[in-house]
Amino acid sequence: MQEEINQLKLCLCLKTELEPSLNVSFPSVLHVPPVNILFEQSIKTTHNWEEVILDLFDAINERRSVRWFKQDPLDKSIIRKILEAAIRAPTAMAMEQWFFIVVKDEGMCKKIWELLKKSHIYYYTKAREGSDSIDLRVLKKLQERLDQGMYRAPIYVAAFLKLSNKGLKKDYSDIEELWGVESVSAALENISLAATALGLGTCWIG
């Protein structure tokens, strides 16, 4: 047993790069949980941890749903940085059941914006169908604001759930689909926070 413990200590010392799992199997040791001490040491060698915490909470507190955008183009490197933050989100069973389409073409962005305008008018009227709550003045104001450029952005990022990647048996397909939606949602939140940290506005439209 003492020899196994010594092997375990040696193994943990070698795991300085913090691989995704620190589970190690030995005759008498089934699972080894992640070691917080190693994690903290690895963070301290590469980051000022207090600054990282402050930056994170600044982004969380400053994030807002922005509906009016400048039409300035974004550098490709910035878009890539935001998408890299997206795929750092937690994902059920590490399946990464997501993919993203970035739309930058001016003509295509305008088509998306036109669809968004129609969908908002449709939502407002359909959600109140059969009731007396449709306010024509509110509807007219909404239409005016949409026509003035609300939701018109120079870039749109569409996030999709890729159900062709499956890790569970058929009996659990509904549960896995729900987990996939949760994973994509977490990725979208990362997009919002990363954009905020870079001084950019976003609006999550589902």
C-alpha positions in Angstrom: 0.0 0.0 0.0 2.9 2.4 0.9 4.4 1.7 -2.6 1.0 2.6 -4.2 0.8 5.9 -2.3 4.4 6.8 -3.4 3.4 6.1 -7.0 0.4 8.3 -6.5 2.4 11.2 -5.2 4.8 10.9 -8.1 1.9 10.8 -10.6 0.3 13.9 -9.1 3.6 15.8 -9.2 4.0 15.0 -12.9 0.5 16.3 -13.6 1.5 19.9 -13.6 -0.3 20.8 -16.8 -3.6 19.9 -15.3 -5.1 17.6 -17.9 -8.9 17.4 -18.1 -9.0 14.6 -15.6 -6.7 13.6 -12.7 -8.4 10.2 -12.3 -5.7 7.6 -11.8 -6.3 3.8 -11.3 -4.3 1.7 -9.0 -5.0 -1.7 -7.4 -6.3 -0.1 -4.3 -7.0 3.4 -5.5 -10.0 3.8 -7.8 -10.3 7.5 -8.4 -8.1 10.5 -7.5 -10.1 13.8 -7.4 -8.6 17.0 -8.8 -6.0 18.6 -6.5 -6.8 22.2 -5.6 -3.3 22.9 -4.5 -1.9 22.0 -7.9 -4.6 24.1 -9.6 -3.8 27.1 -7.5 -0.1 26.8 -8.1 -0.6 26.5 -11.9 -2.8 29.6 -11.9 -0.3 31.7 -9.8 2.5 30.9 -12.3 0.6 32.3 -15.3 -1.9 34.9 -13.9 -2.4 37.6 -11.4 -5.4 35.8 -9.9 -6.8 38.9 -8.2 -6.9 40.8 -11.5 -8.5 37.8 -13.2 -11.3 37.8 -10.6 -11.8 41.5 -11.0 -12.0 41.3 -14.8 -14.5 38.5 -14.6 -16.8 40.3 -12.2 -16.5 43.6 -14.2 -17.7 41.8 -17.3 -20.5 40.1 -15.5 -21.7 43.3 -13.9 -21.3 45.5 -17.0 -22.9 43.1 -19.5 -26.1 44.5 -20.9 -28.4 43.6 -23.8 -27.5 46.2 -26.4 -30.0 46.9 -29.2 -28.4 49.8 -31.1 -25.0 49.1 -32.7 -22.3 51.1 -34.5 -21.8 49.7 -38.0 -18.0 49.6 -37.7 -16.3 46.4 -38.9 -14.6 44.0 -36.4 -11.2 42.6 -36.9 -11.1 38.9 -37.6 -8.8 38.3 -34.7 -11.4 39.8 -32.2 -14.2 37.6 -33.6 -11.9 34.5 -33.3 -11.1 35.5 -29.7 -14.8 35.7 -28.8 -15.5 32.3 -30.4 -12.6 30.7 -28.6 -14.2 31.9 -25.3 -17.5 30.4 -26.5 -16.0 26.9 -26.8 -14.5 27.1 -23.4 -18.0 26.7 -22.0 -18.9 23.6 -20.1 -20.4 20.9 -22.4 -22.3 17.8 -21.4 -20.1 14.7 -21.6 -17.6 16.8 -23.5 -19.6 16.2 -26.7 -19.4 19.9 -27.8 -22.7 19.7 -29.6 -22.5 23.2 -31.0 -21.4 25.0 -34.1 -21.4 28.7 -34.9 -21.9 30.7 -38.1 -20.5 34.3 -38.2 -22.3 36.5 -40.7 -20.3 39.6 -41.8 -21.6 40.2 -45.3 -23.5 43.5 -45.4 -26.2 42.2 -47.6 -26.8 39.1 -45.6 -26.7 41.1 -42.3 -29.4 43.3 -43.7 -31.6 40.2 -44.6 -31.2 38.9 -41.0 -32.1 42.3 -39.6 -35.3 42.4 -41.8 -36.2 38.9 -40.4 -35.6 40.2 -36.9 -37.9 43.1 -37.5 -40.7 40.9 -38.8 -40.3 38.4 -36.0 -40.6 41.1 -33.3 -43.8 42.5 -34.8 -45.1 38.9 -35.2 -44.2 38.1 -31.6 -45.9 41.2 -30.2 -49.1 40.6 -32.0 -49.2 36.8 -31.8 -48.5 36.8 -28.1 -51.5 39.0 -27.5 -53.8 37.4 -30.0 -57.4 37.1 -28.8 -57.0 39.6 -26.0 -57.6 43.3 -25.7 -54.0 44.1 -24.8 -52.7 45.0 -28.2 -51.8 48.7 -28.0 -51.6 50.1 -31.5 -49.5 53.0 -30.3 -47.0 50.6 -28.8 -47.0 48.6 -32.0 -46.4 51.7 -34.1 -43.5 52.8 -31.8 -41.9 49.4 -32.0 -42.1 49.5 -35.8 -40.6 52.9 -35.8 -37.7 51.9 -33.6 -37.0 48.8 -35.7 -37.1 50.9 -38.9 -34.6 53.3 -37.3 -32.1 50.5 -36.9 -32.8 48.7 -33.6 -31.1 45.2 -33.7 -29.2 46.1 -36.8 -25.7 44.9 -36.2 -22.6 44.7 -38.4 -22.0 41.0 -37.3 -24.4 38.3 -36.3 -23.3 35.0 -34.7 -25.8 32.2 -35.0 -25.3 29.3 -32.6 -26.7 25.8 -33.5 -27.2 22.6 -31.6 -25.6 19.7 -33.4 -27.7 16.7 -32.5 -25.8 14.3 -34.8 -23.2 14.1 -32.0 -24.7 11.7 -29.6 -23.2 10.0 -26.6 -26.2 8.3 -25.0 -28.5 5.5 -25.9 -31.8 6.1 -27.6 -33.8 6.0 -24.4 -31.9 9.1 -23.2 -32.1 11.1 -26.4 -34.5 13.7 -25.0 -32.3 14.3 -22.0 -29.2 14.6 -24.1 -31.0 17.2 -26.3 -31.7 19.2 -23.2 -28.1 19.0 -22.1 -27.0 20.1 -25.5 -29.3 23.2 -25.3 -27.8 24.0 -21.9 -24.2 23.6 -23.4 -25.0 26.0 -26.3 -26.6 28.5 -23.8 -23.4 28.4 -21.7 -21.4 29.1 -24.9 -23.6 32.1 -25.7 -23.1 33.5 -22.3 -19.4 33.2 -22.7 -19.7 35.1 -26.0 -21.6 37.9 -24.2 -19.0 38.2 -21.4 -16.0 38.0 -23.7 -17.5 40.7 -26.0 -18.2 42.9 -22.9 -14.7 42.5 -21.7 -13.5 43.7 -25.1 -15.8 46.7 -25.0 -18.4 45.3 -27.4 -22.1 45.2 -27.1 -24.3 42.1 -27.7 -27.9 41.1 -27.6 -28.9 37.4 -27.1 -32.0 36.8 -29.4 -33.4 33.3 -29.0 
